[in-house]
Structures are given as structure tokens and as C-alpha cells.
């Protein structure tokens, strides 16, 4: 699979809160090259842009990063149109699908962790995820600062082979607005968000490379808890901000038993999609 094709797949999965672009990079064998290329940026090489641009290009592996980024940009712009429409037409089904994705992802990553790490770092992550599920830190109408911060944190998640950038945007309450900006080609919003992503890549690539080398189990256990706690944000049976049981939701919204079954089916579809992805990972590794 070519680098551009990998970028296409990474862009598609990053629109879906549950599958990380870092996971795709890991499965397709470019994860270490990606992180090393991003981590190569630093103050010492900035001057090469003017004094020795060829050296700057080669040192930072910009041919690889440009090709990968182009593939991601194409698929993000195309798939965002579809996701924005689905959220408008059938939001409950979409959230059910996402819920299944995140639930299976937390189970898949968590079962490989030691119990002592889950008891400490996993619990801490779940508390953070649950808190983010109840708090709207940027309000209903995000400002440019919110998009910059969202881009910074989202690209950090994108670099990890576990949590997706879209999931982080969900926790921050920015997912729908960023998706609308992509679907509507709101270049001002996208420009601020992209600046945040660039800043996040420079900030987190070295940090995560070091953390994953030094405390891999602790980091993955924390991310497992973060996803589990963040399921509150994705609970599909909610009405006017309240989390309801399927039966209560049916009475409050007029949804019948068939609607509840369909949502459960979408949960299963989301979990099944990620199960197939993990099978690919096992085959690749």
C-alpha cells in the first residue's frame, strides 16, 4: 500500500471517533517512521529552510509527510460531507455506532494491560473521560482559541495508536462544529484548527515518543480508562441532555422497540468494524 493510500485510510478513520489514525499507521507499518519524522522538527533545523532547503526536506522526511498529509486531506474533506449528513439525518444511530466502536476499543486495549496499571492509571483516565463527558469547556459556539486548542489536543491523540483525534474533539464538545467546518469548507475555522494541529504535532511528537518508550503500559492504561469514561459522551439514549435507559428514551421521544433494536444493531456494527480492524492488526504483526 502506497503512502498516499495510507493517508486516505487514516483520514477516513479519523473522521470516526473510535479508530485512531495512529492505529492505521501501526497496522500498515509506517508508525515509527511517522513519529520519528514529526519528532525530527526542532529549533536547530529551522534555519535550514533558507540556508539549505534540500537538507531540511530530507532531514524531516517531508516527501513522506507531504504525501501522507495529502491523502489524509482528500479523504477528510470527502468523508466529512457524509458524516455531517448522517449526524443531521440520524444522530442517534451514529452515536450508537460510535459507542460500539469506543466500547470495543477500550476492551481490546484494556485486556492487554496489567491489572495493577488499570487500577491506577486506568481509573485516573476514566475519571478524566467521565468529567469531560459532562463538561462543555468551550460552550455552544467555540471561538478561535477553542479550535486552536482542539487541534493541538486532537493531533496528540492522532499520534497515539489507541485514541482518535475525533474522540478527543467529542470530549471537548468540538466534534460537530469541526465536522461542519470541513463539510462547509470554512477555511477560516479550518486554518485556525490546522495551526493548532501543527503546534500539537511539534509539541507532542517528542513527548509521546519518550512516554511510549518509557512508560508504555501506564500510558495505554490511562487511555483505556479515558475511552471507558468518555462513553458517557456517546450514550445514544439521551433526551434534552439527560442520559436515559432505552425504555425511558422510547417514552420520552416516542421511539418504538424497533428503534431501540436498530440502535443496538448499530452498536454491534461499530464493535464489529473495529474487531475486523484488530484482526488485520494481528495478521500484520
RACORGI-V181197 format. One record per residue. N is the residue number from 1. PSI is psi in whole degrees, 0 to 359 (NA if undefined). Layout:
n = [N;N]
psi = [PSI;PSI]
This chain:
n = [1;2;3;4;5;6;7;8;9;10;11;12;13;14;15;16;17;18;19;20;21;22;23;24;25;26;27;28;29;30;31;32;33;34;35;36;37;38;39;40;41;42;43;44;45;46;47;48;49;50;51;52;53;54;55;56;57;58;59;60;61;62;63;64;65;66;67;68;69;70;71;72;73;74;75;76;77;78;79;80;81;82;83;84;85;86;87;88;89;90;91;92;93;94;95;96;97;98;99;100;101;102;103;104;105;106;107;108;109;110;111;112;113;114;115;116;117;118;119;120;121;122;123;124;125;126;127;128;129;130;131;132;133;134;135;136;137;138;139;140;141;142;143;144;145;146;147;148;149;150;151;152;153;154;155;156;157;158;159;160;161;162;163;164;165;166;167;168;169;170;171;172;173;174;175;176;177;178;179;180;181;182;183;184;185;186;187;188;189;190;191;192;193;194;195;196;197;198;199;200;201;202;203;204;205;206;207;208;209;210;211;212;213;214;215;216;217;218;219;220;221;222;223;224;225;226;227;228;229;230;231;232;233;234;235;236;237;238;239;240;241;242;243;244;245;246;247;248;249;250;251;252;253;254;255;256;257;258;259;260;261;262;263;264;265;266;267;268;269;270;271;272;273;274;275;276;277;278;279;280;281;282;283;284;285]
psi = [130;166;319;318;321;319;321;313;319;322;318;311;334;341;336;119;100;330;124;142;330;328;316;318;321;314;319;6;19;9;311;320;320;309;319;322;317;323;345;343;140;169;328;337;357;319;338;338;322;320;325;73;327;319;319;316;313;318;321;7;46;336;315;312;322;315;316;315;324;318;318;318;317;310;326;314;322;311;334;326;314;314;321;321;318;321;327;323;323;65;321;321;321;316;326;317;313;320;315;321;309;319;312;324;316;319;315;317;321;326;346;358;153;145;323;326;320;323;331;292;327;318;318;318;321;323;319;317;319;319;317;332;338;343;135;88;335;3;182;332;90;146;176;325;320;318;323;312;318;317;321;313;325;318;333;317;323;328;344;138;55;292;136;155;324;325;319;319;324;314;328;354;22;356;308;319;322;320;317;323;320;314;327;6;48;88;331;310;316;326;316;317;319;322;319;320;316;318;317;321;317;324;316;339;314;318;312;325;317;315;316;332;324;312;59;312;320;317;313;326;319;317;325;313;322;317;318;314;327;352;337;323;332;357;118;334;77;150;122;41;353;140;125;161;161;320;316;320;318;319;324;327;349;9;136;181;326;323;319;316;320;321;317;322;322;325;314;323;319;314;319;324;317;328;318;321;321;329;322;319;318;320;325;332;NA]
